[in-house]
Amino acid sequence: MEIHVQHSSEADTSRALDELVTQLKIKLNGQTPRFGFLFVTHHHEDHFSTLSGSLQEKLGCQDFLGCTTESIIAENQELENSPGIVVWLMSDTDAEIEGFHLQFERDQNHERIECYGHPLVNSLSERPYGAVFLFCEPYSSSPHVALPQLTDGLSGIPIFGGVASGGVGPGESCLFLNGEKIDHGAVGIVYRGDHRIRPIVSQGCRPIGHTFVVTKSEKNIVYELGGRPAMAQFREMFEDLTEVDQELVRQGPFFGVVTNEYKGEFQRGDFLVSGVLGSDPESGAIAVSQPVRVGRTVQFHVRDAITADEDLKLMIEQDRKLNKEKVKGVLLFDCNGRGEGLFGHSHHDVSAIQKAYGPTPLAGCYAQGEIGPLGENSHVHGFTASIALFEQ
């Protein structure tokens, strides 16, 4: 298995494609890429309809997947708000790849979103490892609906990816699958092969206060925590925080739901974190950006640059302690709210990854919703770095 990455910051699309193809063919040295990924900024939008197909044909890549992005990520750089195209290729003739296109419709009562086009389960596959890579158009897809169905249908293998970014309206942020530009739904591939793909999901948060049990909720509205109005519990917890944490809460609290209730105690990384959307003074309810069931253990969280830096380094350190196999290549799906705007300087996340795993072929995109596994399931995250590490 060989992985190669090449990017171009050339604003002229024709010259950018020539640069990419020339350099990648040198790196491939006669090898045939089994599959690859394409991420491109909207500076090249006049060529979106032909871009993917042209690259796939010239490179001879069998399966090719990607999306538009606000900014590309390439090797040791996060090239924010500048023209960019990056291509990531794997030469692995033994891998089994299945592409798919998901479409979403509301049912007749407009109460439920239904998802069509799931990939077939290859029950005859003897490959030891697998993963799904999924990219979603932001206005016509519902990854919250698709992810549980994909997880159930594909035996729980990890799902990575994100929601395409950079556009300002429906159809502007688009997807690419095997030479075709797609402006609706979601596209993906199922990978099955002999190389394990390890996940790292850094949500950039840390828990504050103590845990609560949800005693009354409906969908994403939490009415009671521990038998009392949610806001009453929140206010009491807030009073006991340090001044530093109180200031972070004022900037915007987050809400974490434990992913594995069977653990004896919970710490950073044990929660699926979502945003707090608002509260109702009359009922004391809190609205969050994910459904929360009665009986779940939850805890409030905070996030800032220091916490996000610590969390990413902690997740990387845990991965390196548990896994000794060499990393051959990396895909990074980063929130477009991270980068220089959060950390105050460029290239923060890629620098941490490259420092930990050595010079490694790495590519990715800035997304407006990142997909990655946490616990036994994969989820849509926010303000997160979702990382796929391809083992030797």
C-alpha positions in Angstrom: 0.0 0.0 0.0 1.3 3.4 -1.0 -0.5 6.8 -0.2 0.3 10.0 -2.1 -0.9 13.6 -1.6 -0.5 16.5 -3.9 -2.1 20.0 -3.7 -2.1 23.2 -5.8 -2.6 26.7 -4.6 -2.8 27.9 -8.2 -5.9 30.0 -8.8 -6.1 29.1 -12.5 -7.9 25.7 -12.7 -6.2 24.5 -15.8 -2.7 25.2 -14.5 -3.7 23.7 -11.1 -4.8 20.4 -12.8 -1.7 20.2 -14.8 0.4 20.7 -11.7 -1.5 18.1 -9.8 -1.5 15.4 -12.5 2.2 15.9 -13.3 3.4 15.7 -9.7 1.1 12.7 -8.8 2.2 10.7 -11.8 5.8 11.2 -10.6 4.9 10.0 -7.1 2.8 7.1 -8.4 5.8 5.9 -10.6 3.6 3.7 -12.7 1.3 2.5 -9.9 -2.5 2.5 -10.4 -4.4 4.3 -7.7 -7.2 2.1 -6.3 -9.2 5.0 -4.8 -8.7 8.6 -3.9 -10.2 11.8 -2.5 -10.6 15.3 -3.9 -11.2 18.5 -1.9 -11.5 21.8 -3.7 -12.3 25.4 -2.8 -14.9 27.5 -4.5 -12.3 29.5 -6.3 -12.6 26.8 -8.9 -16.4 26.6 -9.0 -16.7 27.3 -12.7 -15.1 23.9 -13.3 -16.8 21.8 -10.7 -18.8 19.9 -13.3 -15.7 18.5 -15.0 -13.0 18.7 -12.4 -13.5 15.4 -10.7 -13.9 13.4 -13.9 -10.9 15.0 -15.6 -8.6 14.2 -12.6 -9.9 10.6 -12.3 -9.4 9.9 -15.9 -5.9 11.4 -16.1 -4.8 9.6 -13.0 -6.5 6.3 -13.8 -8.1 6.2 -10.3 -10.7 3.5 -10.1 -12.9 5.1 -7.4 -12.8 8.9 -6.6 -14.7 10.7 -3.9 -14.8 14.2 -2.5 -16.5 17.5 -1.8 -16.1 21.3 -1.9 -14.6 23.0 1.1 -14.0 26.4 2.5 -10.2 25.6 2.8 -8.1 22.6 1.9 -5.7 20.8 4.2 -2.5 19.4 2.6 0.5 17.7 4.2 1.6 20.2 7.0 -0.6 23.1 6.0 -4.2 24.3 6.5 -4.5 26.7 3.6 -7.3 29.0 4.9 -9.4 31.2 2.6 -7.1 30.8 -0.4 -7.5 28.9 -3.7 -6.8 25.2 -3.3 -7.2 21.7 -4.7 -5.8 18.7 -2.9 -5.8 15.0 -4.0 -5.2 12.0 -1.8 -4.5 8.6 -3.5 -4.1 5.1 -2.3 -2.5 2.4 -4.5 -3.9 -0.8 -3.0 -5.1 -3.3 -5.7 -6.6 -5.7 -3.1 -9.0 -3.2 -1.5 -12.7 -3.7 -2.1 -14.5 -0.4 -2.8 -18.2 0.3 -3.2 -19.5 3.8 -4.0 -23.0 5.0 -3.1 -25.3 8.0 -3.4 -27.8 8.7 -0.6 -31.0 10.7 -1.2 -33.4 12.0 1.4 -37.1 12.6 1.4 -39.7 13.5 4.0 -42.5 11.1 4.5 -46.1 12.0 3.6 -46.8 13.7 6.9 -43.5 15.6 6.8 -42.7 14.2 10.2 -39.8 11.9 9.4 -36.9 12.0 6.9 -36.3 8.8 5.0 -33.0 7.9 3.5 -32.5 5.8 0.3 -29.6 4.4 -1.6 -27.7 2.6 1.1 -24.8 0.4 0.0 -25.2 -3.3 -0.2 -23.6 -5.4 2.6 -20.9 -7.6 1.1 -21.4 -10.6 3.3 -18.8 -12.6 1.3 -16.0 -10.2 2.0 -13.1 -11.7 3.9 -11.2 -8.5 4.4 -10.4 -7.9 8.1 -10.9 -4.2 8.2 -13.4 -1.7 6.9 -14.5 1.9 7.0 -17.0 4.3 5.4 -16.3 7.7 4.0 -19.3 10.0 3.7 -19.7 13.6 2.4 -23.0 15.4 2.7 -24.6 18.4 0.9 -25.7 20.7 3.7 -29.2 21.6 2.6 -30.5 18.3 1.1 -29.1 15.7 3.5 -29.6 14.5 7.0 -26.5 12.7 8.3 -28.3 12.2 11.7 -30.7 9.9 9.8 -28.1 8.3 7.6 -25.5 7.4 10.1 -27.5 5.0 12.3 -28.7 3.2 9.2 -25.2 2.9 7.8 -23.9 1.7 11.1 -26.5 -1.0 11.4 -26.2 -2.1 7.8 -22.5 -2.3 7.7 -21.8 -4.1 11.0 -20.7 -1.0 12.9 -17.6 -0.1 11.0 -16.3 3.4 11.6 -17.7 6.3 9.4 -15.6 9.3 8.6 -16.2 12.5 6.6 -18.1 15.7 6.8 -20.6 18.2 5.5 -19.4 20.1 2.4 -18.6 23.8 3.1 -17.8 27.1 1.4 -21.1 27.7 -0.4 -23.8 30.2 0.8 -26.9 28.5 -0.5 -28.5 25.1 -1.6 -26.5 23.3 -4.3 -23.4 25.6 -4.0 -21.4 23.2 -1.8 -21.3 20.1 -3.9 -20.1 16.5 -3.9 -18.0 14.3 -6.2 -18.4 10.6 -6.9 -16.6 8.8 -9.7 -16.4 11.7 -12.1 -19.9 13.1 -11.4 -20.7 16.4 -9.7 -23.6 15.9 -7.3 -25.5 18.8 -5.7 -27.9 16.9 -3.4 -27.9 14.2 -0.8 -24.7 12.5 0.3 -22.1 10.4 -1.4 -19.7 7.8 0.0 -17.6 4.7 -0.3 -17.3 1.6 1.7 -13.7 0.5 2.1 -12.8 -3.1 2.9 -9.1 -4.1 3.0 -6.1 -5.5 4.8 -5.1 -2.2 6.4 -6.8 -1.0 9.6 -8.1 2.6 9.8 -7.8 4.0 13.3 -10.0 6.9 14.4 -9.2 9.9 16.5 -12.0 12.3 17.3 -11.0 15.4 19.2 -14.1 17.5 20.3 -12.0 20.1 21.9 -14.1 20.2 25.1 -13.7 19.4 28.7 -16.4 18.6 31.3 -17.2 21.0 34.1 -19.2 20.5 37.3 -20.6 17.1 37.8 -22.8 14.6 35.9 -26.6 14.6 35.9 -29.2 12.0 34.8 -31.9 13.2 32.4 -35.3 12.6 34.0 -37.5 14.4 31.5 -36.9 15.2 27.8 -38.5 15.2 24.4 -36.4 15.0 21.3 -33.7 17.7 21.8 -35.4 19.5 24.7 -34.2 18.6 28.1 -36.7 19.5 30.8 -35.3 17.9 33.9 -32.0 16.8 35.2 -32.0 14.8 38.4 -35.7 15.5 38.9 -35.4 19.2 38.8 -35.7 21.8 36.0 -32.6 21.7 33.8 -31.9 25.4 34.2 -32.1 25.3 38.0 -29.4 22.6 38.0 -27.3 24.5 35.5 -27.4 27.7 37.6 -26.4 25.9 40.8 -23.5 24.2 39.0 -22.4 27.5 37.5 -22.1 29.1 41.0 -19.6 26.5 42.1 -17.3 26.9 39.0 -14.0 28.8 39.0 -14.0 32.3 37.6 -12.2 31.1 34.5 -14.8 28.4 33.8 -17.6 30.8 34.5 -16.2 33.1 31.8 -16.0 30.2 29.3 -19.6 29.3 30.1 -20.6 32.8 29.3 -19.0 32.5 25.9 -21.3 29.5 25.3 -21.7 26.2 27.2 -21.8 22.8 25.6 -23.8 19.7 26.5 -22.2 16.2 26.6 -24.1 12.8 26.6 -22.2 9.8 27.8 -21.5 7.3 25.0 -21.0 4.2 27.2 -23.1 4.1 30.3 -21.4 1.0 31.6 -18.1 2.8 32.5 -17.5 3.3 36.3 -16.6 6.9 35.9 -16.6 9.4 33.1 -13.9 11.8 31.8 -13.0 13.8 28.8 -13.6 11.8 25.6 -16.5 9.8 27.1 -19.2 12.3 25.9 -20.8 13.1 22.6 -20.7 16.9 22.8 -23.3 19.2 21.2 -24.2 22.9 21.4 -26.7 24.5 23.7 -29.2 26.2 21.5 -31.1 28.1 24.2 -33.4 27.9 27.2 -36.9 28.6 28.3 -37.2 30.7 31.5 -40.8 29.5 32.2 -40.2 25.8 32.1 -36.5 25.8 32.8 -35.9 23.6 29.8 -32.7 23.6 27.7 -32.6 23.0 24.0 -29.5 21.2 22.6 -28.4 20.2 19.1 -29.0 16.4 19.5 -31.8 14.2 20.7 -31.4 13.2 24.4 -33.3 10.3 25.9 -34.5 10.0 29.5 -32.0 8.0 31.6 -28.9 9.2 29.9 -26.0 10.6 31.9 -25.0 14.1 30.8 -22.5 16.8 31.8 -21.9 20.4 30.7 -18.7 21.2 28.9 -16.6 24.3 27.9 -14.3 24.9 25.0 -11.6 27.4 24.2 -8.2 27.3 22.3 -6.3 25.9 25.3 -8.8 23.2 25.9 -9.0 22.3 22.2 -5.2 22.1 22.0 -5.0 19.9 25.1 -7.8 17.6 23.9 -6.2 17.0 20.5 -2.8 16.2 22.0 -4.4 14.0 24.6 -6.4 12.0 22.0 -3.2 11.6 19.9 -1.2 10.5 23.0 -3.8 7.9 23.8 -3.8 6.5 20.3 0.0 6.2 20.3 0.0 4.4 23.6 -2.5 1.8 22.4 -1.2 1.4 18.8 2.4 0.7 17.7 1.7 0.2 14.0 3.2 2.8 11.7 0.8 5.3 10.2 1.0 5.3 6.4 -1.4 8.1 5.6 -4.0 10.5 7.2 -7.3 12.0 6.3 -8.4 15.0 8.4 -11.9 16.4 8.5 -11.7 19.7 10.5 -14.4 22.1 11.6 -14.3 25.4 9.8 -14.5 27.0 13.2 -11.1 25.8 14.2 -8.0 26.9 12.4 -6.5 30.4 12.9 -9.8 31.8 14.1 -9.7 29.5 17.2 -6.0 29.0 17.9 -4.7 32.4 16.8 -2.2 30.9 14.4 -2.2 28.7 11.3 -1.7 24.9 10.8 -2.5 23.9 14.5 -4.1 20.6 13.9 -1.9 19.3 11.1 1.2 20.3 13.0 0.1 18.2 16.0 -0.6 15.2 13.8 2.7 15.5 11.8 4.7 16.0 15.0 3.2 12.8 16.5 3.4 10.5 13.5 6.3 11.9 11.5 6.1 13.2 7.9 3.0 11.5 6.7 0.9 12.0 3.5 -2.1 13.9 4.8 -5.1 15.7 3.2 -8.5 16.9 4.2 -11.0 19.6 4.3 -12.7 22.2 6.5 -16.3 21.0 7.0 -19.4 22.5 8.6 -20.1 19.3 10.5 -17.5 16.6 10.9 -18.3 12.8 10.9 -16.4 10.4 13.1 -16.8 7.5 15.5 -17.2 7.9 19.2 -17.9 4.9 21.3 -19.7 2.2 19.3 -21.3 4.6 16.8 -20.4 7.3 14.4 -21.8 10.8 14.8 -21.9 14.3 13.3 -19.8 16.6 15.4 -19.1 20.4 15.6 -15.8 22.2 16.3 -14.2 18.8 16.0 -11.1 17.3 14.4 -12.1 13.9 13.0 -9.0 11.9 11.9 -8.6 8.7 10.0 -5.2 7.0 10.4 -4.3 4.4 7.8 -2.0 1.8 9.2 1.0 0.2 7.4 
